[in-house]
Amino acid sequence: MNDLEKSRRRLELLYDVGISLSSEKHLPKLLEKIVQAAKCITNADGGTLYLLSEDGRSLRYEIVRTDSLDLAYGGSAPLPASGIFANLPLYRPDGSNNDAIVAAYAALSASTVNIADAYEVKDFDFTGPRAFDARMGYRSRSFLTVPMKNHENELIGVLQLINAIDPETGKTTVFRETDQRLVESLASQAAVALSNRQLMHQMESLFEATIRMINTAIAKKSAFTNSHCVRVPELTMLIAEAVCADTEGPLAGWTLNETEQHELRIAALMHDCGKITTPVHVIDKSRKLETIFDRIALIDTRFEVVRRDAKIRMLETIAAGADAAPAKAEHARLLEEIAEDQALLQRSNLGSERMSDSDVERIKEIARKYRWTSADGVNHPFLDEDEIVNLTIIAGTLTAPERQIINDHIVATINMLEELPWPKHLTNVPEIAGNHHERMDGQGYPRGVRAGELSVQARILAIADIFEALTASDRPYKTPMKVSEALSILEKFKQRGHIDPDIFDSFVRQQVHKRYAELFLTPEQQE
């Protein structure tokens, strides 16, 4: 093959590498491709790629390859922990340039260094390569060290090639000028590709930090919601992994690629972002009379006023000449009745048990039976209408309007997510996050979407949301369930068409509940 043909082949390789670099998204693979391409173009035995450290004061080893020694570190093969590949400082302790190290010199001077024989060079310190050679039985000879600068002329790293091999004789030779120009071109392309990848990573990090900021804002309103926002994404990914691994059922063979997994995680992280609009006194309402404080204390005070008035009536009756014994007996009876009524209101305020019809009627009767007089002499009904409505909530602690406010968080979530200009690989986030309260039978909210319109990812998130809520130990309005109790409820939900039966079956077969319990639940709950 003549020199012209060789040059053509290498230019074609450089072109192909440029296309490959622009499409590679995985940073370790990208770095490997850069070194491998440079070695191939120059027929070099070894190659090293350094990246500039975050503080800009050293070069960090990323890829080390030497074919004749079968040496491969970095990228898919981690660097050894022995410290043999410690960072190369760009500056000496006194702050001066560390230009005795060839890679540091190339980085600081932004110039390529082409060395025919490292052992004969006086301008650079090759103590390290010599020690490496002595230990490995190697001979480092020719070096080509090229700085990598991006489109903004910023240093990204350094690409260094060692020992160009003559393809005809197999002997070590120098890096030719044409090699240098090609590698400089490759280094420029590689720097831009690396810069773009780093920029993408920074944008992804910024986006996820923004999500965490939103969740932190919600956490400031409600520590219970914060725990939920942490656990649901973890459980969602455990369920997705289980469904992908399951070889039984209609979903056998269903998979998520890396991009789809990332999309699902983002959706899970943002599934309750609309709660930032929900009033905290509704999110954390642990008692029926709770607003910014529990109003049961006000009612207890009224009972004390009622007791005071009852005592005054007894004393007035006796003072008027009536027989003391009957008056005292009636007073004792009234105190017992007041205590029973007060206990009922205190018990009802907890919302831990379903209200019976008889208790609802008794509360309404209590509201009519007593009155109390304030310090200004005004006579008041014992319970106002709002207190009656709250104390007679049949189940839980929320009134119908408050429950609607809670449910509206998903509408806010959908509206917020649909306003964002999602990139192509995240376009399904609004659908996944926005449908986690929908049901398979179409009876969910807010849109009543039926099973056929729900993605598998949204169905996974729905189960994660329910299981976390059932087993959560930090909710102010409920006691945490054991795993067995939560599974029993989910089984009923499955039978009623509430949740996806196939995903729930995978959940159980792959024992997701056990893995989740080990991570987040107390030992007492893991039954």
Backbone torsions as a table, in degrees:
resi	resn	phi	psi	omega
1	MET	NA	123.7	-178.1
2	ASN	-77.3	171.5	-175.8
3	ASP	-62.2	-36.3	180.0
4	LEU	-63.9	-43.3	179.7
5	GLU	-66.0	-39.4	178.4
6	LYS	-62.2	-43.2	-179.9
7	SER	-63.5	-41.0	179.1
8	ARG	-62.1	-43.4	-179.2
9	ARG	-63.2	-39.6	-178.9
10	ARG	-71.1	-34.6	176.6
11	LEU	-66.5	-39.6	176.7
12	GLU	-62.7	-41.0	178.7
13	LEU	-63.7	-42.6	178.9
14	LEU	-61.1	-41.1	178.6
15	TYR	-63.8	-46.0	179.8
16	ASP	-63.3	-39.1	179.5
17	VAL	-64.9	-40.4	178.7
18	GLY	-58.2	-42.5	177.5
19	ILE	-64.9	-42.4	-179.0
20	SER	-64.4	-41.4	-178.9
21	LEU	-64.7	-37.4	-177.3
22	SER	-70.9	-20.7	-177.3
23	SER	-100.0	-14.4	-176.9
24	GLU	-78.4	124.9	-177.6
25	LYS	-100.9	-23.0	-176.6
26	HIS	-86.0	116.1	-171.6
27	LEU	-57.7	-49.6	179.2
28	PRO	-57.6	-40.9	178.0
29	LYS	-66.7	-37.8	178.4
30	LEU	-61.1	-45.0	179.3
31	LEU	-63.5	-41.1	177.8
32	GLU	-61.6	-42.2	-179.0
33	LYS	-63.2	-37.7	-179.2
34	ILE	-62.8	-49.2	-178.7
35	VAL	-66.0	-44.3	-178.4
36	GLN	-63.6	-39.7	179.1
37	ALA	-65.4	-43.3	179.6
38	ALA	-63.6	-41.1	178.6
39	LYS	-64.5	-40.8	-178.2
40	CYS	-67.1	-44.0	-178.8
41	ILE	-62.1	-38.9	-175.5
42	THR	-100.4	-3.6	-175.7
43	ASN	56.9	43.0	-179.0
44	ALA	-86.9	149.0	179.4
45	ASP	-78.1	-34.2	-176.3
46	GLY	-135.3	159.8	177.9
47	GLY	-154.4	143.4	178.4
48	THR	-134.0	137.1	177.0
49	LEU	-121.2	126.2	176.2
50	TYR	-110.8	144.7	170.8
51	LEU	-114.7	147.4	178.7
52	LEU	-66.5	133.3	-179.9
53	SER	-67.4	163.3	-176.6
54	GLU	-61.7	-33.0	179.6
55	ASP	-85.7	-2.8	176.6
56	GLY	72.2	17.0	-175.8
57	ARG	-113.9	2.1	179.0
58	SER	-155.3	166.2	174.8
59	LEU	-106.8	129.7	-176.6
60	ARG	-103.7	125.3	175.2
61	TYR	-59.2	131.7	174.8
62	GLU	-120.9	-44.0	-179.1
63	ILE	-133.6	132.8	173.9
64	VAL	-133.1	122.6	179.7
65	ARG	-136.2	131.5	171.8
66	THR	-140.5	109.9	-172.3
67	ASP	-63.9	-46.7	-175.0
68	SER	-65.4	-23.5	177.8
69	LEU	-99.2	1.1	-175.8
70	ASP	52.1	45.4	-176.7
71	LEU	-102.5	123.2	-179.7
72	ALA	-145.8	104.5	178.4
73	TYR	-125.9	152.1	179.3
74	GLY	85.5	167.9	-177.7
75	GLY	69.4	-121.8	179.2
76	SER	-76.3	-16.9	176.8
77	ALA	-111.1	113.4	-174.3
78	PRO	-63.6	151.4	175.5
79	LEU	-68.4	145.6	179.5
80	PRO	-64.4	150.6	-177.4
81	ALA	-86.3	5.4	-174.7
82	SER	-73.4	-14.6	-178.8
83	GLY	90.0	5.2	179.8
84	ILE	-64.2	-27.1	179.1
85	PHE	-109.9	53.6	178.7
86	ALA	-69.6	156.9	179.3
87	ASN	-56.7	144.9	175.3
88	LEU	-92.4	117.0	180.0
89	PRO	-70.5	137.7	177.3
90	LEU	-83.6	-18.2	-176.2
91	TYR	-132.6	148.6	175.8
92	ARG	-78.2	168.1	179.0
93	PRO	-56.6	-28.9	-179.8
94	ASP	-84.2	2.3	177.9
95	GLY	93.5	-7.8	179.7
96	SER	-76.8	160.5	-178.8
97	ASN	-65.0	136.1	178.1
98	ASN	-86.8	59.8	-171.5
99	ASP	-81.6	6.7	173.9
100	ALA	-78.9	-21.0	176.4
101	ILE	-90.5	124.1	-170.4
102	VAL	-61.8	-40.3	-179.9
103	ALA	-65.8	-39.6	177.8
104	ALA	-66.0	-40.0	178.8
105	TYR	-62.4	-45.8	179.7
106	ALA	-60.7	-39.6	-179.7
107	ALA	-67.3	-45.9	-175.4
108	LEU	-74.7	-33.4	-178.2
109	SER	-91.2	-9.8	-177.2
110	ALA	55.3	39.1	-179.2
111	SER	-134.4	149.0	178.9
112	THR	-77.4	141.7	176.2
113	VAL	-119.1	121.4	-179.4
114	ASN	-116.9	113.1	-175.0
115	ILE	-116.0	129.6	-179.1
116	ALA	-77.1	-42.1	-179.6
117	ASP	-147.4	113.8	-175.4
118	ALA	-63.3	-29.4	-176.7
119	TYR	-74.9	-13.5	-178.3
120	GLU	-106.7	1.0	-178.5
121	VAL	-87.8	135.4	-179.4
122	LYS	-101.0	-19.7	-172.7
123	ASP	-79.9	-17.0	-176.2
124	PHE	-126.1	154.3	179.5
125	ASP	-95.0	110.3	179.4
126	PHE	-108.0	32.5	178.1
127	THR	-59.7	-42.5	180.0
128	GLY	-61.5	-52.7	177.2
129	PRO	-59.3	-36.3	178.5
130	ARG	-64.2	-42.7	178.3
131	ALA	-63.6	-40.0	176.9
132	PHE	-61.2	-44.6	-179.8
133	ASP	-60.5	-44.7	-178.4
134	ALA	-62.9	-38.1	-178.7
135	ARG	-74.0	-35.9	-172.8
136	MET	-101.4	-5.6	-176.4
137	GLY	68.7	40.5	-175.5
138	TYR	-116.9	167.7	175.1
139	ARG	-134.9	102.5	176.8
140	SER	-78.6	123.0	-176.3
141	ARG	-122.1	-82.1	-176.1
142	SER	-85.4	139.0	-179.5
143	PHE	-128.3	137.4	171.0
144	LEU	-127.6	111.1	-174.3
145	THR	-116.5	118.5	-171.0
146	VAL	-124.3	124.3	175.5
147	PRO	-70.4	146.8	179.1
148	MET	-110.9	114.4	-178.4
149	LYS	-123.3	139.6	-176.4
150	ASN	-85.3	-171.1	-175.9
151	HIS	-67.3	-15.0	176.5
152	GLU	-100.3	14.5	178.4
153	ASN	63.2	27.7	177.4
154	GLU	-97.1	139.8	179.3
155	LEU	-70.1	128.0	177.1
156	ILE	-103.5	-40.8	-177.5
157	GLY	-178.0	-164.0	179.9
158	VAL	-136.9	136.3	176.3
159	LEU	-110.2	124.3	-177.9
160	GLN	-126.6	129.4	178.6
161	LEU	-113.1	145.7	-175.2
162	ILE	-128.9	133.1	172.4
163	ASN	60.2	83.9	171.7
164	ALA	-67.2	134.1	-177.3
165	ILE	-108.2	127.0	175.2
166	ASP	-69.8	118.2	-175.4
167	PRO	-64.7	-21.7	-178.1
168	GLU	-88.0	-40.4	-177.3
169	THR	-99.1	-21.2	-177.2
170	GLY	78.3	5.8	-178.5
171	LYS	-94.3	156.9	178.2
172	THR	-71.8	135.5	-179.1
173	THR	-137.4	-174.7	-178.4
174	VAL	-86.7	160.8	173.0
175	PHE	-83.8	121.0	-176.4
176	ARG	-75.9	166.6	-178.8
177	GLU	-62.0	-37.1	178.0
178	THR	-65.5	-36.5	175.9
179	ASP	-59.9	-45.6	-176.8
180	GLN	-60.9	-45.8	-178.3
181	ARG	-64.1	-40.2	179.7
182	LEU	-66.0	-41.9	-179.7
183	VAL	-68.3	-37.0	176.6
184	GLU	-62.4	-38.9	177.0
185	SER	-65.8	-43.6	178.2
186	LEU	-62.7	-43.0	-179.1
187	ALA	-61.2	-37.5	178.8
188	SER	-66.1	-46.0	177.4
189	GLN	-62.2	-42.8	-178.2
190	ALA	-64.4	-40.2	-179.8
191	ALA	-62.6	-41.2	178.5
192	VAL	-65.8	-42.8	178.9
193	ALA	-62.6	-42.9	178.5
194	LEU	-64.8	-43.3	179.5
195	SER	-61.2	-42.3	178.3
196	ASN	-63.9	-42.2	-179.5
197	ARG	-65.7	-41.1	178.2
198	GLN	-64.6	-38.3	177.8
199	LEU	-64.6	-42.5	176.8
200	MET	-60.9	-42.5	179.4
201	HIS	-63.2	-41.8	178.8
202	GLN	-63.5	-40.2	178.8
203	MET	-66.4	-40.6	177.0
204	GLU	-63.9	-41.7	178.6
205	SER	-64.2	-40.6	178.4
206	LEU	-62.6	-42.4	-178.7
207	PHE	-64.2	-45.8	-179.5
208	GLU	-67.8	-33.5	175.9
209	ALA	-65.1	-35.7	177.2
210	THR	-64.5	-40.8	176.7
211	ILE	-61.7	-45.6	179.1
212	ARG	-62.1	-35.9	178.7
213	MET	-63.9	-42.2	177.8
214	ILE	-62.5	-44.8	179.4
215	ASN	-65.2	-33.6	176.5
216	THR	-66.3	-40.5	177.5
217	ALA	-61.4	-40.5	177.1
218	ILE	-65.4	-39.2	-178.8
219	ALA	-63.3	-33.8	178.1
220	LYS	-64.8	-28.1	176.5
221	LYS	-82.3	-38.5	-174.6
222	SER	-150.6	112.6	178.3
223	ALA	-65.9	-25.6	-178.9
224	PHE	-71.3	-40.8	177.7
225	THR	-65.3	-35.2	179.2
226	ASN	-61.2	-45.9	178.6
227	SER	-60.1	-40.2	178.7
228	HIS	-61.4	-42.6	-178.7
229	CYS	-68.7	-20.8	176.9
230	VAL	-84.8	-42.7	-171.8
231	ARG	-79.8	-37.5	-177.2
232	VAL	-59.6	-45.0	177.1
233	PRO	-60.0	-39.0	179.5
234	GLU	-65.2	-44.6	179.7
235	LEU	-67.0	-38.5	178.1
236	THR	-57.3	-45.4	-178.2
237	MET	-70.5	-32.5	175.4
238	LEU	-64.4	-41.8	179.5
239	ILE	-67.2	-43.8	179.4
240	ALA	-59.7	-42.2	177.9
241	GLU	-61.7	-40.4	-179.9
242	ALA	-65.2	-43.9	-179.9
243	VAL	-63.8	-41.1	178.4
244	CYS	-64.0	-33.9	-176.4
245	ALA	-84.2	-18.4	-174.4
246	ASP	-72.3	132.1	179.8
247	THR	-103.1	4.7	179.8
248	GLU	-112.3	160.7	173.2
249	GLY	81.7	173.3	-177.5
250	PRO	-60.5	-23.3	-177.8
251	LEU	-93.8	7.5	176.6
252	ALA	-59.7	129.8	-177.9
253	GLY	94.8	-9.6	177.0
254	TRP	-71.3	134.2	-178.1
255	THR	-138.7	163.7	172.0
256	LEU	-126.3	129.0	174.6
257	ASN	-79.6	178.9	-175.3
258	GLU	-60.1	-40.8	179.9
259	THR	-65.9	-41.8	179.8
260	GLU	-67.7	-34.7	175.9
261	GLN	-63.8	-42.8	178.4
262	HIS	-62.3	-42.3	179.6
263	GLU	-62.1	-42.7	179.5
264	LEU	-64.5	-40.4	179.8
265	ARG	-64.5	-42.0	178.2
266	ILE	-61.6	-42.5	179.1
267	ALA	-62.1	-41.5	179.8
268	ALA	-66.4	-38.1	178.4
269	LEU	-64.5	-31.8	-174.6
270	MET	-103.6	7.5	-170.7
271	HIS	-64.3	-23.5	-179.5
272	ASP	-118.4	23.7	-177.2
273	CYS	-61.5	-24.1	178.6
274	GLY	-66.7	-15.3	179.0
275	LYS	-67.5	-10.7	176.0
276	ILE	-64.2	-19.6	178.7
277	THR	-93.8	-7.3	-175.3
278	THR	-85.2	129.4	179.4
279	PRO	-57.6	138.1	-174.8
280	VAL	-65.1	-31.9	-178.5
281	HIS	-68.9	-16.0	175.2
282	VAL	-90.6	-43.7	-180.0
283	ILE	-57.4	-45.5	-172.4
284	ASP	-102.8	20.5	-176.7
285	LYS	-69.0	104.7	-176.3
286	SER	-99.6	-13.8	177.5
287	ARG	-130.9	153.8	-174.7
288	LYS	-63.6	-34.3	-177.1
289	LEU	-94.4	9.5	-176.6
290	GLU	-79.6	131.8	167.8
291	THR	-123.4	-108.1	171.0
292	ILE	-83.9	-10.8	171.7
293	PHE	-151.4	167.2	-178.7
294	ASP	-85.3	113.6	-174.7
295	ARG	-74.7	0.4	176.5
296	ILE	-61.5	-27.1	178.5
297	ALA	-63.9	-36.7	177.2
298	LEU	-64.8	-40.3	-179.6
299	ILE	-69.0	-38.0	175.8
300	ASP	-60.4	-38.6	177.8
301	THR	-64.4	-39.9	178.4
302	ARG	-63.1	-37.9	177.8
303	PHE	-62.8	-36.0	177.1
304	GLU	-64.8	-37.6	176.1
305	VAL	-64.4	-42.2	178.2
306	VAL	-61.6	-42.1	177.7
307	ARG	-63.1	-42.1	178.1
308	ARG	-59.9	-45.9	-179.1
309	ASP	-64.3	-38.0	179.2
310	ALA	-64.3	-39.2	179.4
311	LYS	-67.9	-41.0	178.4
312	ILE	-61.1	-42.3	179.5
313	ARG	-63.0	-40.6	178.4
314	MET	-62.3	-46.6	-178.7
315	LEU	-65.5	-38.4	178.8
316	GLU	-65.7	-37.8	179.6
317	THR	-63.8	-44.9	179.9
318	ILE	-66.6	-42.0	-179.5
319	ALA	-63.9	-26.3	180.0
320	ALA	-80.0	-0.7	175.9
321	GLY	103.7	3.8	179.8
322	ALA	-74.0	159.0	177.6
323	ASP	-62.6	129.6	-174.8
324	ALA	-69.2	-36.6	-173.5
325	ALA	-62.1	-50.7	177.6
326	PRO	-62.1	-36.9	-179.9
327	ALA	-64.0	-42.0	178.8
328	LYS	-68.0	-37.8	179.3
329	ALA	-63.8	-43.4	178.4
330	GLU	-64.5	-37.6	178.2
331	HIS	-64.6	-41.5	178.6
332	ALA	-63.3	-39.6	178.8
333	ARG	-63.5	-42.5	179.6
334	LEU	-63.1	-40.6	179.4
335	LEU	-62.8	-40.1	178.3
336	GLU	-65.0	-41.6	179.4
337	GLU	-66.3	-41.4	178.1
338	ILE	-61.9	-42.8	-179.7
339	ALA	-62.6	-40.8	178.8
340	GLU	-65.1	-42.8	179.8
341	ASP	-65.6	-41.0	179.3
342	GLN	-64.3	-41.9	178.9
343	ALA	-61.7	-39.4	178.8
344	LEU	-62.3	-45.5	-179.6
345	LEU	-65.5	-39.3	178.3
346	GLN	-64.0	-42.3	179.8
347	ARG	-67.4	-41.9	-179.7
348	SER	-64.7	-34.9	-178.3
349	ASN	-62.5	-25.7	-178.0
350	LEU	-66.9	-34.9	179.7
351	GLY	68.9	18.2	-177.0
352	SER	-85.6	-16.2	179.7
353	GLU	-126.5	153.3	178.0
354	ARG	-70.5	134.8	-178.0
355	MET	-75.5	136.5	173.5
356	SER	-85.8	159.5	178.9
357	ASP	-61.6	-35.9	-178.3
358	SER	-67.5	-38.2	178.3
359	ASP	-67.9	-37.1	176.9
360	VAL	-60.5	-44.4	179.7
361	GLU	-66.5	-37.6	179.1
362	ARG	-63.3	-39.2	179.5
363	ILE	-64.1	-41.6	178.5
364	LYS	-65.2	-36.3	177.9
365	GLU	-67.1	-40.3	177.8
366	ILE	-60.2	-41.5	179.8
367	ALA	-60.2	-33.3	-179.8
368	ARG	-85.1	-31.0	-170.6
369	LYS	-71.2	-41.6	-174.9
370	TYR	-105.4	152.3	167.4
371	ARG	-135.6	161.6	179.8
372	TRP	-141.0	150.3	-177.7
373	THR	-110.0	125.0	-180.0
374	SER	-79.2	174.5	-175.9
375	ALA	-61.6	-25.1	-179.2
376	ASP	-86.7	6.4	176.6
377	GLY	85.2	4.6	-179.6
378	VAL	-84.8	134.9	179.3
379	ASN	-92.2	130.3	-174.3
380	HIS	-123.4	151.7	168.2
381	PRO	-60.9	147.7	-175.8
382	PHE	-65.2	-40.0	177.3
383	LEU	-124.9	135.3	174.2
384	ASP	-84.9	173.9	-173.4
385	GLU	-61.5	-39.9	-179.5
386	ASP	-64.6	-39.1	179.3
387	GLU	-66.9	-38.6	177.7
388	ILE	-63.4	-45.2	-179.7
389	VAL	-59.4	-44.4	-178.2
390	ASN	-70.0	-45.2	-177.4
391	LEU	-67.9	-20.8	-179.5
392	THR	-100.9	17.2	172.1
393	ILE	-59.6	127.1	-173.8
394	ILE	-66.6	-45.2	-177.7
395	ALA	-139.6	138.9	179.2
396	GLY	79.4	-159.9	-176.0
397	THR	-122.3	0.4	-174.2
398	LEU	-103.5	137.8	171.0
399	THR	-75.4	168.8	179.4
400	ALA	-59.0	-45.5	177.5
401	PRO	-62.7	-37.9	179.1
402	GLU	-67.5	-38.8	177.7
403	ARG	-64.2	-35.9	177.2
404	GLN	-66.5	-36.7	176.5
405	ILE	-62.0	-43.3	177.0
406	ILE	-61.6	-46.7	-179.5
407	ASN	-63.1	-30.5	-178.4
408	ASP	-68.9	-12.4	178.7
409	HIS	-62.0	-29.9	-179.2
410	ILE	-73.2	-32.8	175.2
411	VAL	-64.5	-44.0	177.1
412	ALA	-62.1	-39.7	178.0
413	THR	-59.7	-48.6	-179.1
414	ILE	-61.2	-46.6	-179.0
415	ASN	-61.4	-41.6	180.0
416	MET	-65.4	-45.8	-176.4
417	LEU	-69.6	-36.0	-178.8
418	GLU	-73.1	-14.5	177.2
419	GLU	-81.2	-17.9	-175.2
420	LEU	-81.3	141.3	177.7
421	PRO	-83.2	80.3	-173.6
422	TRP	-66.7	137.2	172.2
423	PRO	-67.9	165.6	-172.6
424	LYS	-54.9	-40.1	-174.9
425	HIS	-78.1	-0.7	178.8
426	LEU	-126.4	17.2	-174.6
427	THR	-65.1	-20.5	-178.0
428	ASN	-89.3	-1.1	-178.7
429	VAL	-56.8	-47.8	179.6
430	PRO	-58.5	-40.4	180.0
431	GLU	-66.2	-44.7	-177.8
432	ILE	-65.5	-52.2	-177.5
433	ALA	-69.2	-37.9	-175.2
434	GLY	-74.1	-14.7	-176.1
435	ASN	-109.6	14.3	-174.5
436	HIS	-76.0	-5.9	173.2
437	HIS	-107.5	7.2	174.6
438	GLU	-80.3	160.4	-177.4
439	ARG	-121.5	157.2	-179.1
440	MET	-63.3	-29.0	-178.2
441	ASP	-90.8	5.8	177.9
442	GLY	81.2	9.7	-177.7
443	GLN	-99.0	11.6	-179.9
444	GLY	-82.7	-168.8	-179.3
445	TYR	-138.7	156.6	11.7
446	PRO	-94.3	-9.3	-170.1
447	ARG	-110.9	-4.6	-180.0
448	GLY	64.3	38.5	-179.2
449	VAL	-71.9	136.7	-179.9
450	ARG	-89.2	171.0	-171.8
451	ALA	-55.0	-42.7	-175.7
452	GLY	-62.9	-19.1	-179.2
453	GLU	-99.5	2.1	-177.9
454	LEU	-103.4	130.0	176.1
455	SER	-70.0	158.2	176.4
456	VAL	-59.3	-38.1	-179.2
457	GLN	-62.0	-41.5	179.1
458	ALA	-65.3	-36.2	178.8
459	ARG	-68.3	-37.3	176.4
460	ILE	-62.9	-47.6	-179.2
461	LEU	-61.4	-35.6	179.7
462	ALA	-62.0	-44.1	179.9
463	ILE	-67.6	-41.0	178.3
464	ALA	-60.1	-42.8	-178.3
465	ASP	-62.6	-43.0	-177.8
466	ILE	-70.5	-47.1	-176.5
467	PHE	-63.1	-39.8	178.9
468	GLU	-64.4	-43.0	-178.5
469	ALA	-63.7	-39.6	-179.0
470	LEU	-66.6	-37.5	-174.2
471	THR	-97.6	-3.4	-177.0
472	ALA	-61.8	134.7	-177.5
473	SER	-100.4	3.0	-174.8
474	ASP	-117.6	18.1	178.1
475	ARG	-83.8	134.0	-175.4
476	PRO	-74.2	-14.8	-171.7
477	TYR	-110.6	7.1	-177.9
478	LYS	-155.5	158.0	173.4
479	THR	-92.1	147.1	-178.1
480	PRO	-70.1	142.3	178.7
481	MET	-87.5	154.7	168.7
482	LYS	-73.8	159.8	-179.6
483	VAL	-58.7	-42.3	-178.6
484	SER	-61.7	-38.5	179.0
485	GLU	-67.5	-42.2	180.0
486	ALA	-65.0	-40.3	178.5
487	LEU	-64.2	-37.2	179.0
488	SER	-63.4	-41.9	178.5
489	ILE	-66.6	-43.0	178.5
490	LEU	-63.6	-34.4	176.7
491	GLU	-62.6	-40.6	177.2
492	LYS	-66.7	-40.2	176.9
493	PHE	-60.5	-39.1	178.5
494	LYS	-61.9	-45.9	-177.6
495	GLN	-67.1	-29.5	-178.3
496	ARG	-88.0	-0.1	-179.1
497	GLY	80.7	20.4	-179.8
498	HIS	-79.9	-44.5	-177.4
499	ILE	-121.8	165.9	-179.7
500	ASP	-69.5	119.6	-176.8
501	PRO	-67.3	-36.0	-177.3
502	ASP	-69.6	-40.2	178.1
503	ILE	-67.8	-40.2	178.0
504	PHE	-63.7	-39.2	177.4
505	ASP	-62.0	-42.0	176.0
506	SER	-64.0	-39.3	177.6
507	PHE	-54.0	-44.7	-177.6
508	VAL	-77.7	-45.8	-178.0
509	ARG	-60.3	-40.7	-178.2
510	GLN	-87.1	3.6	175.1
511	GLN	54.4	44.6	177.3
512	VAL	-61.8	-36.4	-178.0
513	HIS	-60.3	-34.3	-180.0
514	LYS	-71.1	-43.1	179.4
515	ARG	-64.9	-40.3	178.8
516	TYR	-66.1	-42.3	-178.8
517	ALA	-61.6	-39.4	178.6
518	GLU	-63.0	-31.2	-178.1
519	LEU	-82.2	-38.3	-166.4
520	PHE	-127.3	-16.5	-172.1
521	LEU	-104.3	158.8	178.6
522	THR	-73.9	158.2	178.3
523	PRO	-57.3	-35.1	-179.2
524	GLU	-65.1	-27.2	-179.0
525	GLN	-82.9	-16.2	-172.4
526	GLN	-83.3	43.8	179.7
527	GLU	-117.4	NA	NA
